[in-house]
Amino acid sequence: MILRMILQQALRDGSLTLIDHAGRRRVFGGAPFAETGTGPAPDPVTIRISDPTFGRRFLAGPELAVGEAYMDGTLTIEEGTLYDMLALMVANMHRHSRGATFFRLHWFVNWGLRWLHQHNPVGRAHKNVAHHYDLSEALYRLFLDDDMQYSCAYWPPGVTDLEVAQLAKKRHIAAKLRLSPGLRVLDIGCGWGGLALHLAREHGVRVVGVTLSQEQLRVARQRAAEAGLEDLVEFRLQDYRQVPETFDRIVSVGMFEHVGVNHYVEFFRKTRALLNPDGVFLLHTIGRAEAPGGTNAWLRKYIFPGGYTPALSELTEAVEHADWILTDLEVLRLHYAETLRHWRDRFQAQRDHVINDLYDARFYRMWEFYLAGCEAVFRFDRQVVFQAQLARSLGALPVTRDYITDDERAAEDVARRADGDWAPAPMREVG
């Protein structure tokens, strides 16, 4: 009864039919799903829940209950898709449910405990990173682009291919770094090395990449050797807090989400100390276009322990405390939703391989839930990507941002000439 009342209040737009363990069928919603311009409306969904304890588990923690039921196979989709179900839930939560007492209570508990959840000293940070990034390289190769970019791609008008969009992201970041040959660059959270190798190869800079993942380190070093770039790129298993030298440029893509709000000022003070006085720092991070909150309980438990996406107010407050100058800020809206759609399609196409050769059916459902849920959040909630450009000096960069577009076009022109199919770069937007 209580679960039905909660769902009636929360689910108003679109249609969700729930069949419980006793075979009772109830329909929630019914109002037309208002178009938002962020993606197609989810189709009507029918789900069956075979676990008689689901209602109690939902009351104890709705995020965990839904995610774990899908992982365990006690929540199955009979009409529509998993993405439709999650998009319907996320959109309705954003529009209607946050004022409900039940959901606000869970939100306040989650928010109140975030300082504990995001306590990430060096040892714990290493363990949290290993939980996600030390999974098999073969898993990530199933759905990432050829360069293994595991962060939001950049989708200029007309781009529909994931590989092209990830290359556009690297060029966009490189342009904001204002690179020239011989500069020393620190890549904090370098992943499998793709960005560091791109910067060294395309711009002649010397890059130190640091990661806390043994698996990523192995792959990155192997890729550097295969590319013949070992003289320009060095990869280390090292926490950024333990880096001793200074650099002309710093870049960090998709790592700040793992820092933890407790450590923001520490992060920005350390990065400022690592940067030469006339240097530039480009931070690329998921963020929330709303007030501070907490991390989804299911995501925190199963995918990103210690993770949190900052509100802009939290980011800029820490920047100010560390005495940085914010020289440019770009908000990428829907770029990650499109990236996740491509990842989800590629991952689902490899379902049998994941289940039979790499992991098992429960693991597959866990990652399917992760990718679909994150796409829904980036389409229908307030998740975005911030690209914050920081400097220690007012004169470190040109006073207008035209150089960003100019440098991107120059990189595209060089690539066209190298491919033997040169043509002037088309006019396109920044952002």
N, C-alpha and C positions, 0 to 999 in steps of 0.2 A: 504494500500500500504506500509506504513512504517513498520507495524508489519510483513508483508510478507518478506520485505527485511531483517529485523532483524533475523527472523527465518531461512531464507536461509543462512545467514552468520553463525548463531550459530549451526544449526543442520545439520551435514554433515555425521556422521557415524550412521548406522542403518536406520530405516525408521519410520517416523511419518506422518500420514495422518490427516489433520485437516478439519473438516466440520463445516463451520461457521453458524450463525443464518439464513442466507439466503439459506442454502443448498449447497453452493459452496465448492468444495472439492479440497484441495491442498496437495501435497505430498512434504515433506521435508526430506533431507538426501539422502540415496541411496548407499553411499559407504559402503563396508563391515565393520562390527563392529570389530575393531581389538581386539583380545584377550589380556587380561592384566594379566591373572593368578589369578585374585582376585575374580572371580565368573563367572557364565555363562553370555553370552551376552544377553541383553534384546531382547525379541521378537518384531516383528513389531507391531506398535500401531496405532489405529485409535481412535480419540477423536472427540466428537461433542460439540460445544460451542453454547448455545442457547441465551446467553446474547449479545445483539447488542452493549453494551458499553464495552465489554471485551477489545477491542483494546486500548481504551483510558486508561482503568484501568491498562493494562499491561505496557503502556508507563510511567505511573505515578509510578509504582512499580511492577516489574514482579513477585517477590516472593509472595507478598500479593495477586496479581491478580489470579495467578494459584491456590494457596491454598484456597482462599475464594471462587473461582468459584467451586472447587470440593466440599467444605463444603456445599455450597448453592444448589448444584445439577444442576448448569448451565454448568458444565463441566462433561461430562459422557464418560465412556470408552466403545467403541463399539467393539474393537479388542484388544487383549492383556489384560494386567492387569494394575492396578494403579502402582504397583512396576515397571513394564516394562517402563511405561511412565516416571516415575521419574528417573529411572536408566539411561534411554536414555538422558534425559535432563541434569542430573548431569555429566555424562561422557562427553558429548559434551561441556558443559560449561567449564569443567576442561581442555579439549584438545584444544578448538578453541575460545571460546567466550571472554576470559578475555582480549584479545587484542582489542576487539571491543569497539568503542567509547561509545556506548549506555550503555553497561554493566560496563565499567570502570567508567563512570560517576556515576552510582548508587553505585558502590563499594566505590568510594571516599566519597560520601555523607554519606553512612553508617559508614565508617571508621571514618570520621570526627566527627560524633555525638556519637561515642561509649562511650566517657567519660560521657556524659549525661545519656545514656541508662544504664550504669553500675554503677551509683552512688547508693551505697547500704549501707547507714547508718543503724543502728540497726532497727529502725522502718520500714523502707522500705524493708529491708531484710526479716523481719517477714512477711510482706504483700506478697512479691514475692513468698516466700516458700509456704504460705497458698494457693496461686493461683493454684499450681500444686499438692502439697502433702497432702492437706486436702480434696482431693476428696475421695469418698467412698473406704474404705478398700476392699469392695467386687469387685470393678473394678480391682484393682491390683492383687487380688487373681485369676482373670480369666486368666492371662497370665504369671505371674511370677512363679518361682519355688516354691517348698513347703516352703522354708525358707524366701521367699519374698525378695530376693536379687535384688534390682533395680539398678544394675550397671553391667558393663562388666564382663562376665564370663571368665574363663581361660580354654582354650581348648588344653590340651596336645594331642599328636598323639594318634589316636584311640578312643578318647572320642567323643561321638555323642549325649549324653543325657544331657539336660539342668541342671538337678539336680546334676549330677556328675560334670559338668563343674563349677557350682557355688561353690560346695564343694571344688573343686581344687583351685578356686580363694581364698577362705578363708584360706586354708592351705598354699598357696603361700605367702599371706600377712603375716600370722602368722610366717612363717619361716624367713621372712625379718625383723620382729620385734625382733627376737631372745628372745623369752619369757622364763620365768621360774616362778614357783609358787610363789605367793605373790606379784609380781610386780603390781604397780598401772598403769592403762592404761586409757587414755582419747580417746574416740571415737567421733570425731567432725563430726556432721551430721550423726547420728547413724541410721537413717531410722527407720524401724520397729524392730530393735534390733537384727537382725540375727547374724551379725558379733560379736557384744559384747557378746552375749550368747554363741557363738561358742568358743571364746577365753577363757571365764570363765570356760566353761564346759571341754574343751580339755586341757587347760594349767594351770588352777588353779589361774588365775590372777584376780585382782579386777578391774572392769571396771566402769567408769562413761561415760555414753553416753548422748550427748546433741543434741537436735533438736529444730527447730522453728515451727514444725508442731504439732498441738494439736492432730490430728488423729494418727500420727505416735507415739506420746508419749503414747497415750491410749493403742494402740496395743502392743507396746514394754513392757510396764509395765505389761500388762495382760500376755504376753508370759513369762516374767521373773517369775511371780508368778506360772504359770502353770508348769514351768520347775524346780521350787524349787531353783532358783538361786538368790533370792532377797538379800541374804547375800553377794553375790559377785558382783552383777550388780545393778547399780543405774541409772535410766533414768531421765533426767531433761528437762524442757522447758527452754532453756537458750541459748543465743548467746555466741559463743566461746569467744568473747571479754569481757564477764562478768564472766568467770570462774576464781575463786580466787586462787585455790591451784595449786600445781605442781605435776608432774607425772614422772614415769620412762619411759613410752612409750606413744607416741601419734600416732593415726591412723586416717586418713580421706579418705573416699572412696566416690567419686561422689558428693562432696560438693564444691570443689574448683571452679567448673564451675559457682557457684552462688556468688562468692566473688566479682567479678568485678575488672577490671584491675586497677581502681583507688585505690583499697584497697590491692593490693598484698603485698607491703612492710609492711603495717600494719598487715596483716595476718601472715607473717613470723616472724615479730618481736614479736607479741603476742605469737605465738606457741613456739618460742624459750624461751620466759620468762616462759612459762608453763612447760618446760621440765627440768628435773634435769641434771646436768652437764655431766653425763655419759649415758644419755638417747638416744633413737632412735625414729625418726619420719618417718612414711611411708605415703606418699601422693600418692593417686591413683586418677588420673584425666584425663578426655578427653583432648586432645590437638590437635594442628594442625602442621603437618609436612611441614610447609611453613612459610612465613613471617606473621606478625600480620595482622589482618583484623577486620571485624565486624561480628555481629551475624545476621543470616538470619532474615529478617524483619517479616516473617510470624511466625517463631518459637518464636521470641522474643515477639510477640503480644499475641499469643494464648497458648503457651506451657510453655516457660521458660522466663518470664519477668526478666530483669536484668542479664540474663545468657550470658556467653562468654567462649569459649574454647581458652586457651592461646597458643601462639607459644612458642617453647622452649626458644627462646631468652628472652621473657618476663618473663618466669618462673625463669630462671637462674639469670637474672639481679636482680630480687627481692630477691632471695635466697642470692646472694652476698651482697646486701645492708643490709640484716638482719644478716649477719655474720654467716650463716650456713656453714657446710661442706657437700657437695654433695658426699655421700659415694657409691651410686650405682644408676644407671638409666637404666630402662628397657622400651623399646617401644613395646607395644603389637599391632601388625598389624593384622587386619581382625578379631581379637577376638570379637570385638563389632559387626561387621557385622553379624557374626554367631549367636551371642546372640540375636540380633534384629530380625533375621530371625525366630528364635524359638518364640520370643514374638509375632511377627506379625502373624504367623500361629495360635498360640493359641488364640489370640485376634479375628481374623477373624472367627474362629470356634465358637465364642460366640456372633456373630453378633446379633442374635435375642434377646438374653438375655440383651445385652447392650441397644438396642433400646427400648425394651418393658418393661424391669424391672428396669433399672438403670437410663438411661438418654433418649436420643432420636436419631433420624437418623442423624441429623447434628453433634451431639457430636461424634457419631460413625465414621462418615466420617472424622472428624477432627483428631481423634486419629489414624485412619487407615492411613491418610496422614502423620502424624507425624512418625509413626513406619516405614512405607515404605520409606519415604524420608530420614530418618536417616540411614537406612540400605544402601540405595543407596550411600549416602555420604561416609560411612565407606568402601564401596567396590570400589568406582570409583573416589573419591576425595582424599584429604590429611588429613582426620581425623583419629587419632590414639588414643591410651591411653598411658599416661606416668605413670610409677611407680617410683617415686623419693624417695630414702632413704636418710635421712638427719641426721646429728649428730652434737653435739657441740664439740666433742672431737675426735681426730684422732684415739684414741685407743678404741673407744666404741664398735667396731665390729672386727671380724677376718679379716685378711689382704687379704684373698682370699674368693671368693663367693661360695666355695664348700658347706659351711654350709647350704646354702639355699636348695639345692637339698637334702642334708642329712637329714635336719629337715622335709622336706616334706615326704620323704620315711619313716622316723621313724613314722610320724603321720599315714601314710597309714598302716604300719605294726601293730600299736596299734589297729587301727580300724578293721583290718582283724582278729586279735586275739579275739577282743571283739565280733565279729560276729560269731566266731567259725569256720571260713573258712580262716585260716591264710595261706598265701603263701608269699614268698619274693616279694617285690615290683618290678615291671618291670623297666628296665632302660628306661629313657625318658628324653627329652630335658628340659632345663629351657628356657622359653620364647616362 
